[in-house]
Amino acid sequence: MRKQTAEAFAATGDKLGQAMALSNLSLTYQQIGEWEKAEDAIASGITLLKNSPSSTQQQKILAQTLNIQGRLQFTLGQTEQALTTWKSAADTYKQAGDETGAIRSTVNQAQALQTLGNYNKAWRTLIENGKALLSQKESIIKASVWRNLGDILRVVGEPNDVGDRYWLSLWKDWQKSLGIDEKLDSLEKSKQILQQSLEIAQRLQISQEIGENFLSLGNTFRALAATKSNADQYYEEILAASANYEKAQKIAAPTTKVQAQLNQLSLLLEAEQWLLQPQRRNIAREFIAQIQSQLQDQIGNWRNIEAEIEKLPASRRSIYARINLAQSLTKAKSKLSVSDDQEIVELLERALQQAKNIKDGRGETYALGTLGAVYEQNRQYNKATDLTRAALNLSQAIKAADISYRWEWQIGRLLKAQGNKKDAIEYYGEAFKTLRSLRSDLVAVNSDVQFSFRDSVEPVYRELVGLLLQFNPSQENIQQARQLLEALQIAELENFFREACLTAKPQQIEQIDPSAAVFYPIILKDRLEVIVSLPGQSLRRHTTEIPQTEVENTIDRWLESLNPFFSSRDRLQVSQKIYDWLIRPIEAELTSSSVKTLVFILDGSLRNLPMAALHNGQYYLVEKYNIAVTPGLQLFEARSLAQAQLKVLTAGLTEARQGFAALPGVKLEVEQIAAELPARTFLDREFTEKNLQKQIQATSFPIIHLATHGQFSSNPEQTFILTWDEKIKVKEFEDLLRFRQQGNADPIELLVLSACQTAAGDKRAALGLAGVAVRSGARSTLATLWSVKDQSTAELMSNFYQELSKGVRKAEALRTAQLNLLKQSKYQHPFYWAPFVLVGNWL
């Protein structure tokens, strides 16, 4: 019918009418998956319009037609072309004086930019072009802009551009207009904006937008769950995510409904895995039973999901839907009724064929590589290798590095499984190089395909280190493994910040401190490897054959035993076990090399441990050596404190604030510091971010001492320092100390955080401590792994500053202060002196 309408307009010479009819015809073809005909129809319409006399009506119709063409290109996976087309549509709308149409095209551009991983630009596009909507009445465009902003906040947090004055001011206006507290973390802001978008869509009764919002809210609750270490809180967020996915399924358009079903299935699989971890299994039994019951229902329903996907026209989203379903089914194989993978293979083959039909190169390479992974799991290595090589060739041809590294890694695994470790190392090495080239783009890995740093990036580093040290532990390979461990530390921190923000400065330990030894432990699935760098000597390496689960259980036991109420005998036994893993094999060489300082570049849950409290059966490690930890030798400039510089800016809280207990010993602590060194002090009401920044800008303080509550977490939004009236999050440290980078003041030499703690139940919480150390710009950070009795803290800090004032190095000053407590019967337990750790430059 629409084809006949277009022909009728053509017969009368009405080019504008014919172009509109061709646009509608293209939409009809898109709905039934006739992509070539859809492309031909829209291209013909655009040609007609461009050859028609320019007028307001012609421009409006051209803009609408370009919008439709952009949507077609986006659906077919031609994202870059879609972005260009939508930019043209927005410009054309503006020329026609249609601001609403221009904003609609802006929203489309933001979707394309997010798909391409350029979240910062998408965010700028939305808040600048959509600001007019703040004062306008409710509309579908308004709901859509709000939803896209909520999605961006979930994926990358508040983009880096908030540091720029213009964007900061504009974003503040947005938050004020939306009634959102600026101090909320990004995920809470995401939730609030999405709820506002949902309310608009519900009042306007726009089913498609309502469904999209339920899907987005489900994704945000899922992200919130990932920030929780408490099982009750985690389960609450999981239930909220699942409920929103179910609501989306009831009202959304078919494509969104399928995505909600897939997300709910993968959510439940993820939740089951999280709750079944050994440290949570006993306290979460009720939750596990409920999740497993829901999961069984979802898995039993997978063929219905497949049937829903089958109804969708071939498109980028239907291709990724099949791949996602196949990935979830692969994870849930033990729960499936089928005895082999044939149905999973058929799903992926169907996705592959559709990708070929619509010429979606990314979809095609994903389907090929995921097929290879299925055959890898079944140990059909030759078939898996052929498919993965084909996937790699295609991803390289389309210059999709974010996909290529996966297949380089997969080929490496396959070669390793077949005993070809030499070639496996080569492919792992290529995957590592590709990852290094991506850096800031890692967060942008296609969100349509299941991805996480822990599952999809970190193992590349770990498995390559394992191969290098197992296959041929030559000095060259040990050196390469050491470089990989340094690189992994940087990659973890950049993932923590969700941005490529760290600049490595390669340094040799003997150039930094000829009396220091550096330890690089790494926890692998089947063993604990330790590389040791002794000054002026070849690298050492020792191995303990022990499963990862046993290492982590031992770490948990030792952390528990550091509570003064636990048996000292048990604590010392577990401590000696860890000492035997890390130190004893190299003990004699440390002594013969006249080593005075041990520097630890720790891995995983080892970061939460106080190395000073390791015990060899006779004495604590701190009784013999200065101790420091660092995220890597490449991240901190090595320089001793100049005595003429010693001046301290101190701030602290003695009163209870924001739900945190009072710290009455803080007053004594800051008074004792002031007795040792020139100091400027802010206590309680004076301790605000504004006062701190003003004082820092007025005077150059080499030492900043904050005696206040704080928390370190593997989630940057949960890593903060408490002031009188707010929490300073880790990402805000850079803004607080920004003037230090402007060349008119010396960097902060030492940041002291004397009343902080790591988040309970978070195995990677000390990553937050490393994040604070890096983000603050300080060369050294002295902090606590757990909150300590403030009287003992005051005494330790007083001794520490006494030693610094004598010109003693920071690590040695800390050791002396710790030993002073250790010698006192009331403080000899490690609980009082062990949590103090020096991060970064130890000189």
C-alpha positions in Angstrom: 0.0 0.0 0.0 2.8 2.4 1.0 4.7 1.5 -2.2 1.6 2.4 -4.2 1.3 5.7 -2.3 4.9 6.6 -3.2 4.2 5.7 -6.9 1.1 7.9 -6.8 3.1 10.9 -5.5 5.8 10.2 -8.2 3.1 10.3 -10.9 1.9 13.7 -9.8 5.5 15.1 -9.5 5.1 15.6 -5.7 8.7 15.0 -4.6 8.1 15.9 -1.0 5.1 13.6 -0.7 6.9 10.8 -2.5 9.9 11.2 -0.1 7.6 10.9 2.9 5.9 7.8 1.4 9.3 6.2 0.8 10.3 6.9 4.4 7.2 5.2 5.6 7.8 2.3 3.2 11.3 2.0 4.7 9.8 1.7 8.2 7.5 -1.0 7.0 10.4 -3.0 5.5 12.3 -2.5 8.7 9.5 -4.0 10.7 9.6 -7.2 8.7 13.4 -7.4 8.4 13.6 -6.6 4.7 16.8 -4.6 5.2 18.0 -4.1 1.6 14.6 -2.9 0.5 14.5 -0.6 3.6 17.9 0.9 2.7 16.9 1.4 -0.9 13.6 3.1 0.0 15.2 5.5 2.5 18.1 6.3 0.1 15.7 7.1 -2.7 13.7 9.4 -0.4 16.9 11.3 0.6 18.0 11.7 -3.0 14.6 13.1 -3.9 14.7 15.6 -1.0 18.3 16.8 -1.7 17.2 17.5 -5.3 14.2 19.4 -4.2 14.0 23.2 -3.7 15.0 24.2 -0.2 12.1 25.2 2.1 11.1 24.8 5.7 8.9 21.9 4.8 11.6 20.3 2.7 14.1 20.6 5.6 11.7 19.2 8.1 10.9 16.2 5.9 14.6 15.7 5.2 15.5 15.8 8.9 12.8 13.2 9.6 14.0 11.0 6.8 17.6 11.3 8.0 16.4 10.3 11.5 14.8 7.2 10.0 18.0 6.4 8.1 20.1 6.7 11.2 17.8 4.3 13.1 18.1 1.8 10.3 21.9 2.1 10.3 22.0 1.8 14.1 19.8 -1.3 13.9 22.1 -2.9 11.4 25.2 -2.3 13.6 26.5 0.6 11.4 26.9 2.8 14.5 29.5 5.3 13.1 27.3 5.9 10.0 24.2 6.3 12.2 26.0 8.9 14.3 27.0 10.9 11.2 23.4 10.7 9.9 21.9 11.8 13.2 24.2 14.8 13.3 23.0 15.8 9.9 19.4 15.3 11.0 20.0 17.6 14.1 21.5 20.3 11.9 18.7 20.1 9.4 16.1 20.3 12.2 17.8 23.5 13.5 17.8 25.0 10.0 14.0 24.3 9.9 13.6 25.9 13.3 12.5 22.7 14.9 14.3 22.6 18.3 12.3 19.6 19.5 13.3 17.6 16.5 16.9 18.6 17.0 16.9 17.4 20.6 15.3 14.1 19.4 18.3 13.6 17.1 20.6 14.6 19.9 19.2 11.7 22.0 19.8 9.4 19.1 23.4 10.6 18.8 23.9 9.9 22.6 22.7 6.3 22.0 25.2 5.9 19.2 28.0 7.5 21.3 27.3 5.1 24.2 27.4 2.1 21.9 30.8 3.3 20.6 31.9 3.7 24.2 32.2 7.5 24.1 30.2 8.1 27.3 31.8 11.5 28.1 30.8 12.9 24.7 27.3 11.4 25.0 26.9 13.0 28.4 28.1 16.4 27.1 25.7 16.1 24.2 22.7 15.5 26.4 23.3 18.0 29.1 24.1 20.8 26.7 21.5 20.2 24.0 18.8 19.0 26.5 19.1 21.8 29.0 16.1 23.6 27.3 14.0 20.7 28.4 14.5 21.5 32.1 12.0 24.3 31.9 9.6 22.7 29.4 6.5 20.5 30.0 6.7 16.8 30.2 7.3 15.0 26.9 8.6 11.7 25.5 11.8 13.5 24.6 12.3 14.6 28.2 11.8 11.1 29.5 14.3 9.8 26.9 17.0 12.3 27.8 16.6 11.6 31.5 16.8 7.8 30.8 20.0 8.2 28.8 21.6 10.3 31.5 20.7 7.7 34.1 22.3 5.0 31.9 25.5 7.0 31.5 25.8 7.6 35.3 25.4 3.8 35.8 28.1 2.8 33.3 30.8 5.3 33.9 29.7 7.4 36.9 29.9 11.2 36.6 32.2 11.8 33.6 35.6 13.3 33.9 34.5 16.6 32.4 32.9 17.6 35.7 36.3 19.0 36.5 35.9 21.6 33.7 34.3 24.8 35.1 31.7 25.1 32.3 30.6 21.5 32.5 30.7 21.5 36.3 28.4 24.6 36.4 26.0 23.1 33.8 25.8 19.8 35.6 25.2 21.6 38.9 22.3 23.4 37.3 20.9 20.1 36.1 21.1 18.4 39.5 19.5 21.5 41.2 16.7 21.5 38.6 16.1 17.7 39.1 16.2 18.0 42.9 19.2 15.6 43.1 21.7 15.9 46.0 25.1 16.5 44.5 26.7 14.4 47.3 24.9 11.2 46.3 27.1 8.6 44.5 26.6 8.1 40.8 24.5 5.0 41.1 22.0 6.7 43.4 21.9 9.6 41.0 21.3 7.2 38.2 18.4 5.6 40.1 16.8 8.9 40.9 17.0 10.3 37.4 15.6 7.0 36.0 12.7 7.1 38.5 11.9 10.6 37.3 12.0 9.5 33.7 9.7 6.6 34.5 7.2 8.8 36.2 7.1 11.1 33.2 6.6 8.1 30.8 3.9 6.7 33.1 2.0 10.0 33.2 2.2 10.3 29.4 1.2 6.6 29.2 4.0 5.8 26.7 4.4 2.0 27.0 7.7 1.7 25.1 9.4 4.4 27.2 8.0 2.8 30.4 9.5 -0.5 29.4 12.9 1.0 28.6 12.9 2.7 32.0 12.1 -0.5 33.9 15.0 -2.2 32.0 17.4 0.6 32.8 16.3 0.7 36.5 16.9 -3.1 36.7 20.4 -2.5 35.3 21.1 0.2 37.9 19.8 -1.9 40.8 22.0 -4.7 39.5 25.0 -2.3 39.6 24.1 -1.2 43.1 24.1 -4.9 44.2 27.6 -5.2 42.9 28.7 -2.5 45.4 27.4 -4.4 48.4 29.5 -6.7 50.6 26.7 -7.4 53.0 24.5 -10.3 51.9 21.2 -8.8 53.1 21.9 -5.5 51.2 23.1 -7.4 48.1 20.0 -9.6 48.1 17.7 -6.5 48.5 19.2 -4.9 45.4 19.0 -8.1 43.4 15.3 -8.4 44.2 14.7 -4.8 43.1 16.6 -5.5 39.8 14.7 -8.7 39.2 11.3 -6.9 39.9 12.1 -4.2 37.4 13.1 -6.7 34.8 9.8 -8.5 35.3 7.9 -5.2 34.9 9.7 -4.4 31.7 8.7 -7.8 30.3 5.0 -7.1 30.9 4.9 -3.7 29.1 7.9 -3.2 26.9 8.3 -3.6 23.1 9.4 -7.0 21.9 13.1 -6.2 21.7 13.2 -4.6 25.1 11.2 -7.5 26.6 13.7 -10.0 25.3 16.6 -7.9 26.8 14.8 -7.8 30.1 14.4 -11.6 30.1 18.0 -12.1 29.2 19.2 -9.7 31.9 17.1 -11.3 34.5 18.5 -14.8 33.6 22.1 -13.6 33.8 21.4 -11.6 37.0 20.2 -14.7 38.8 23.2 -16.8 37.6 25.5 -14.0 38.8 23.6 -13.7 42.2 23.8 -17.5 42.7 27.6 -17.4 42.1 28.0 -14.5 44.5 26.0 -16.0 47.3 27.7 -19.4 47.0 31.1 -18.0 47.6 32.6 -19.8 50.7 32.7 -16.7 52.9 28.9 -16.0 52.3 27.4 -19.5 51.9 26.5 -20.0 55.6 25.0 -16.6 56.2 23.0 -16.5 52.9 21.4 -19.9 52.9 17.9 -18.5 52.8 18.8 -16.1 50.0 20.5 -18.9 48.0 17.4 -21.1 48.1 15.2 -18.3 46.9 17.6 -17.3 44.1 18.0 -20.9 43.0 14.2 -21.4 42.9 13.8 -18.3 40.6 16.8 -19.4 38.6 15.3 -22.8 38.0 12.1 -21.2 36.7 14.1 -18.9 34.4 16.2 -21.7 33.0 13.2 -23.8 32.5 11.7 -20.9 30.4 14.8 -20.5 28.1 13.1 -22.0 25.1 10.3 -19.4 25.4 13.0 -16.7 25.4 14.4 -18.2 22.3 11.0 -18.2 20.7 10.6 -14.5 21.5 14.0 -13.8 19.9 12.9 -15.8 16.9 10.0 -13.4 16.4 12.4 -10.4 16.2 13.6 -9.2 12.8 17.3 -9.8 12.1 19.1 -6.9 13.7 22.1 -6.0 15.9 20.0 -6.5 19.0 18.5 -9.8 18.0 22.0 -11.1 17.2 23.4 -10.0 20.6 20.3 -11.4 22.2 21.1 -14.9 20.9 24.8 -14.5 21.9 23.8 -13.5 25.4 21.3 -16.4 25.8 24.0 -18.8 24.6 26.4 -17.4 27.1 23.9 -17.7 30.0 23.0 -21.3 28.9 26.7 -22.2 28.8 27.1 -21.0 32.4 24.0 -22.9 33.5 24.7 -26.2 31.6 24.6 -28.3 34.8 21.0 -27.1 35.2 19.8 -27.7 31.6 17.7 -30.7 30.5 19.7 -31.1 27.3 22.7 -33.5 27.5 24.9 -31.7 24.9 25.5 -28.3 23.5 23.8 -28.7 20.2 21.0 -26.3 21.0 23.5 -23.7 22.2 25.5 -24.2 19.0 22.4 -23.8 16.9 21.6 -20.5 18.7 25.1 -19.1 17.9 25.0 -20.4 14.3 21.7 -18.6 13.8 23.2 -15.4 15.2 26.2 -15.9 12.9 24.0 -16.2 9.9 22.0 -13.2 10.7 25.1 -11.1 11.3 26.4 -12.2 7.8 23.0 -11.3 6.3 22.9 -7.8 7.6 26.7 -7.3 7.3 27.3 -6.7 11.0 31.0 -7.4 11.4 31.0 -7.0 15.2 28.1 -9.4 15.6 29.7 -11.9 13.3 33.0 -12.0 15.1 31.2 -12.2 18.5 29.1 -15.2 17.2 32.2 -17.0 15.8 34.3 -16.4 18.9 31.5 -17.5 21.3 31.0 -20.6 19.2 34.7 -21.3 19.7 34.3 -20.9 23.4 31.5 -23.5 23.5 33.8 -26.0 21.7 36.6 -25.1 24.0 34.5 -25.9 27.0 33.8 -29.4 25.4 37.5 -29.9 24.7 37.0 -30.0 21.0 40.2 -27.9 20.6 40.7 -28.1 16.8 37.2 -27.0 16.0 37.4 -24.3 18.7 40.7 -23.0 17.4 39.5 -22.8 13.8 36.4 -20.8 14.8 38.4 -18.5 17.1 41.0 -17.8 14.4 38.2 -16.9 12.0 36.8 -14.6 14.7 40.2 -13.0 15.3 40.8 -12.4 11.6 37.5 -10.7 11.2 37.8 -8.5 14.3 41.3 -7.4 13.2 39.9 -6.6 9.7 37.2 -4.4 11.1 39.7 -2.9 13.6 37.7 -3.9 16.6 40.6 -4.2 19.2 38.1 -4.5 22.1 37.0 -7.8 20.6 40.4 -8.9 19.2 42.0 -9.3 22.5 39.3 -11.7 23.6 40.1 -14.0 20.7 43.9 -13.7 21.1 43.4 -14.7 24.7 41.0 -17.6 23.7 43.6 -18.9 21.2 46.2 -18.7 24.0 44.0 -20.8 26.3 43.4 -23.4 23.5 47.1 -23.7 22.8 47.9 -24.0 26.5 45.2 -26.8 26.8 46.9 -28.7 24.0 50.3 -28.4 25.6 51.7 -25.8 23.2 52.8 -23.4 25.9 55.3 -21.5 23.7 52.8 -20.4 21.1 50.2 -19.9 23.9 52.5 -17.3 25.5 52.8 -15.5 22.1 49.0 -15.2 21.8 48.6 -14.2 25.5 51.3 -11.6 24.8 49.3 -10.2 21.9 46.2 -10.0 24.0 48.1 -8.1 26.6 49.4 -5.6 24.0 46.0 -5.1 22.6 44.6 -4.5 26.1 47.3 -1.9 26.8 46.4 -0.1 23.5 42.7 0.0 24.6 43.1 1.3 28.2 40.4 4.1 28.4 38.2 2.2 26.0 37.9 -0.9 28.2 34.9 0.5 30.0 33.3 0.8 26.5 33.5 -2.9 25.6 30.1 -3.6 24.0 27.5 -3.5 26.8 25.3 -5.8 24.7 27.6 -8.7 25.4 28.2 -9.9 28.9 31.5 -8.3 30.2 33.3 -7.6 33.4 36.9 -6.6 34.2 37.2 -9.4 36.8 36.2 -12.1 34.2 37.3 -10.7 30.9 40.5 -8.6 31.5 42.2 -9.6 34.8 42.6 -13.3 33.8 44.7 -12.3 30.8 47.4 -10.9 33.0 47.2 -13.7 35.6 47.2 -16.6 33.2 50.1 -15.1 31.2 52.1 -14.7 34.4 51.4 -18.3 35.3 52.5 -19.5 31.9 55.7 -17.5 31.9 56.7 -18.8 35.3 55.7 -22.4 34.7 56.8 -22.9 31.2 60.3 -21.5 31.3 61.2 -19.5 34.5 64.2 -17.8 32.9 65.3 -14.3 34.0 63.7 -12.9 30.9 60.4 -14.6 31.6 60.5 -13.6 35.3 61.3 -10.0 34.3 58.3 -10.1 31.9 56.1 -11.5 34.6 57.2 -8.7 37.0 56.3 -6.1 34.3 52.9 -7.8 33.9 52.2 -7.6 37.6 53.1 -3.8 37.6 50.7 -3.4 34.6 48.0 -5.4 36.3 48.2 -3.0 39.3 47.7 0.0 37.0 44.9 -1.8 35.1 43.0 -2.6 38.3 43.3 1.0 39.5 42.1 2.4 36.2 39.2 0.0 36.3 38.5 1.2 39.9 38.4 4.8 38.7 36.7 3.8 35.4 39.2 5.9 33.4 42.7 5.7 32.1 44.2 8.2 34.6 47.6 6.8 35.5 50.9 7.5 33.9 53.6 4.9 34.5 57.2 6.0 35.1 59.4 2.9 35.0 62.0 2.8 37.8 64.5 0.1 39.0 64.5 -0.6 42.7 68.2 -0.2 43.0 67.8 3.3 41.6 65.2 4.1 44.3 66.7 2.4 47.3 69.7 0.0 47.3 68.7 -1.3 50.7 65.1 -2.4 49.8 63.7 -5.6 48.5 60.4 -5.7 46.6 57.9 -8.6 46.8 55.4 -9.3 44.0 53.1 -12.1 45.2 50.3 -13.2 42.8 47.5 -15.6 43.6 46.8 -18.1 40.8 44.2 -20.8 40.6 46.5 -23.6 41.5 49.4 -21.9 43.3 50.9 -18.8 44.9 53.8 -17.3 43.0 56.2 -14.8 44.5 58.8 -12.7 42.6 61.4 -10.9 44.7 63.6 -8.1 43.5 66.8 -7.8 45.6 69.0 -4.7 45.0 71.7 -5.3 42.4 70.8 -9.0 41.9 68.8 -11.1 39.5 65.1 -11.6 40.2 64.2 -14.5 42.5 61.0 -16.5 42.3 59.5 -19.1 44.6 56.2 -21.1 44.4 53.8 -22.7 46.8 51.5 -25.3 45.2 48.2 -24.4 46.9 44.7 -23.8 45.6 43.4 -20.2 45.4 40.5 -21.1 47.7 42.9 -22.3 50.5 45.0 -19.1 50.1 41.9 -16.9 50.5 40.5 -19.0 53.4 43.8 -18.6 55.2 43.8 -14.9 54.6 40.3 -14.6 56.0 41.3 -16.7 59.1 44.2 -14.4 59.8 42.2 -11.3 59.5 39.6 -12.7 61.9 42.4 -13.7 64.3 43.7 -10.1 64.5 40.8 -9.3 66.8 42.1 -9.2 70.3 39.4 -11.6 71.5 40.8 -14.4 69.4 43.4 -16.9 70.5 47.0 -15.6 70.1 48.1 -19.2 69.4 45.8 -19.5 66.4 46.8 -16.0 65.2 50.5 -16.8 65.3 50.0 -20.2 63.5 48.1 -18.7 60.6 50.5 -15.7 60.5 53.5 -18.1 60.3 51.8 -20.0 57.4 51.6 -16.8 55.3 55.1 -15.9 56.4 56.3 -19.3 55.0 54.6 -18.6 51.7 56.0 -15.1 51.2 59.2 -14.6 53.2 60.8 -17.8 54.5 62.1 -19.1 51.1 64.1 -15.8 50.6 64.9 -15.2 54.3 68.6 -16.0 54.2 69.2 -13.9 51.1 67.4 -10.9 52.6 69.9 -11.1 55.5 73.0 -11.6 53.4 71.9 -8.7 51.1 71.7 -6.3 54.1 68.1 -5.4 53.2 66.5 -2.9 55.6 63.1 -2.3 53.9 60.6 -4.7 52.4 58.2 -3.2 49.8 55.1 -5.3 48.9 53.2 -4.9 45.7 50.3 -7.0 46.8 47.7 -8.9 44.9 44.0 -9.5 45.5 42.9 -10.1 49.1 46.5 -10.0 50.2 46.1 -6.2 50.0 43.9 -6.3 53.1 46.7 -7.9 55.3 49.1 -6.0 57.6 52.5 -7.3 56.4 54.1 -5.9 59.5 52.3 -8.5 61.7 53.7 -11.5 59.8 55.4 -13.8 62.3 58.2 -16.4 61.7 57.8 -18.2 65.1 60.3 -15.9 66.8 59.5 -12.3 65.9 57.2 -10.1 63.8 58.4 -8.9 60.5 58.3 -5.3 61.6 60.8 -6.1 64.4 63.5 -6.7 61.7 62.5 -4.6 58.6 60.9 -1.4 57.6 57.6 -2.2 55.8 55.9 -0.4 52.9 53.3 -1.3 50.3 52.7 0.3 46.9 50.4 -0.3 43.9 53.6 -0.3 41.8 57.1 1.2 41.6 56.0 3.1 38.5 53.3 5.2 40.2 55.1 7.3 42.8 58.2 9.5 42.5 60.9 8.5 44.9 62.1 11.3 47.1 62.9 11.8 50.8 61.3 14.5 52.9 63.3 17.6 53.1 63.5 18.7 56.8 63.2 22.4 56.0 59.8 21.6 54.5 58.2 19.9 57.5 55.0 21.6 58.1 51.6 20.0 58.7 48.0 20.8 57.9 45.9 18.8 60.4 42.2 18.3 60.5 40.0 16.0 62.5 36.7 15.2 64.1 36.3 14.6 67.8 32.4 14.6 67.8 30.0 12.1 66.4 28.9 13.1 62.9 26.8 11.6 60.1 26.2 8.4 62.0 29.8 7.9 62.9 31.1 7.6 66.5 33.0 10.4 68.3 36.8 10.2 68.3 37.7 12.0 71.6 41.4 11.0 71.2 41.8 13.0 68.0 42.2 16.3 70.0 45.2 14.8 71.8 46.5 13.4 68.5 46.5 16.8 66.7 47.9 18.6 69.8 50.9 16.2 69.9 51.6 16.7 66.2 51.5 20.4 66.7 54.1 20.0 69.5 56.5 18.2 67.1 56.1 20.2 63.9 54.7 23.6 62.7 51.0 22.9 62.1 47.7 24.5 61.2 44.7 22.7 62.7 41.0 22.5 61.8 38.8 20.6 64.3 35.2 19.6 64.1 33.1 22.5 62.7 36.2 24.1 61.1 37.0 20.8 59.4 35.2 21.4 56.1 36.2 20.7 52.5 36.0 24.4 51.8 38.3 25.4 54.7 40.8 22.7 53.7 41.0 23.8 50.1 41.3 27.4 51.1 44.2 26.7 53.4 46.0 24.4 51.0 45.8 27.1 48.3 47.1 29.7 50.7 50.1 27.8 52.0 52.2 24.9 50.7 52.0 22.0 53.2 54.2 19.0 52.5 52.2 17.0 55.0 48.4 16.7 55.4 47.1 14.8 58.3 43.3 13.9 58.5 42.2 12.3 61.8 38.7 11.3 60.9 36.5 8.4 59.9 36.9 7.0 56.4 36.4 3.9 54.5 38.3 2.1 51.8 36.3 -0.1 49.4 36.7 -1.8 46.0 33.9 0.6 44.9 35.1 4.2 44.5 31.7 5.5 45.4 32.0 3.8 48.8 35.6 5.1 49.4 35.5 8.3 51.3 36.9 10.6 54.1 34.4 12.2 56.6 34.5 15.9 57.2 32.2 17.9 59.5 29.4 18.3 56.9 30.0 15.8 54.2 32.0 12.9 52.8 34.9 13.5 50.4 34.9 10.6 47.9 38.1 9.3 46.4 37.4 10.9 43.0 37.0 14.3 44.7 40.5 14.2 46.2 42.0 15.3 42.8 39.7 18.4 42.8 40.5 19.2 46.5 44.2 19.2 45.8 44.0 20.4 42.1 46.2 23.4 42.6 49.2 21.2 43.3 49.2 20.2 39.7 49.4 23.8 38.5 53.1 24.2 39.0 53.0 26.9 41.8 53.4 24.6 44.7 55.3 21.5 45.7 53.4 18.2 45.7 52.1 16.7 48.9 54.9 14.6 50.3 52.8 12.7 52.9 49.0 12.3 53.4 48.0 10.7 56.7 44.6 9.2 57.3 44.6 8.0 60.9 41.1 6.7 61.6 40.0 4.9 58.4 39.1 1.3 57.8 38.5 -1.2 55.0 34.9 -2.1 54.1 33.8 -5.2 56.0 33.5 -8.3 53.9 35.2 -6.7 50.9 38.1 -8.8 49.8 39.4 -6.1 47.5 38.7 -3.2 49.9 42.4 -2.1 50.1 42.2 -1.3 46.4 40.3 1.8 47.7 43.3 2.7 49.8 45.6 2.5 46.8 43.0 4.6 44.9 43.1 7.3 47.6 46.9 7.3 47.6 47.0 7.7 43.8 44.2 10.2 43.5 45.4 12.5 46.2 48.6 13.1 44.3 50.6 12.5 47.5 54.0 10.8 47.2 53.2 8.7 50.3 50.0 7.9 52.2 49.9 6.6 55.8 46.6 5.0 56.6 44.9 2.3 58.7 43.3 -0.9 57.5 40.9 -0.9 60.4 39.8 1.6 63.0 42.0 1.6 66.1 41.6 2.8 69.7 42.3 6.5 69.3 44.6 6.7 72.4 47.1 4.3 70.9 46.8 6.0 67.5 47.6 9.4 69.2 50.7 7.9 70.7 51.8 6.2 67.5 51.4 9.4 65.5 53.3 11.4 68.0 56.3 9.0 67.8 56.0 8.9 64.0 56.3 12.7 63.7 59.1 12.8 66.3 61.1 10.5 64.1 60.3 12.4 60.9 61.5 15.6 62.6 64.9 13.9 63.1 65.3 13.3 59.4 64.4 9.6 59.6 62.8 8.0 56.5 59.1 7.5 56.5 59.1 3.7 56.6 61.7 3.7 59.3 59.8 6.3 61.3 56.6 4.2 61.1 58.5 1.1 62.2 59.9 2.9 65.2 56.5 4.1 66.2 55.0 0.7 65.8 57.7 -0.9 67.9 57.1 1.6 70.6 53.5 0.3 70.9 54.6 -3.3 70.6 56.9 -3.0 73.6 54.0 -1.8 75.8 51.9 -4.6 77.3 48.6 -2.9 76.8 49.3 -2.3 73.1 51.5 -5.3 72.2 48.7 -7.1 70.3 48.9 -6.4 66.5 45.4 -5.0 66.6 46.8 -1.7 67.9 50.0 -1.2 65.8 49.6 -3.5 62.7 46.9 -1.7 60.7 49.1 1.4 60.0 50.4 1.0 56.4 52.6 3.2 54.4 51.6 3.3 50.7 53.8 4.7 48.0 57.2 6.3 48.4 58.8 4.9 51.6 61.9 7.1 51.6 
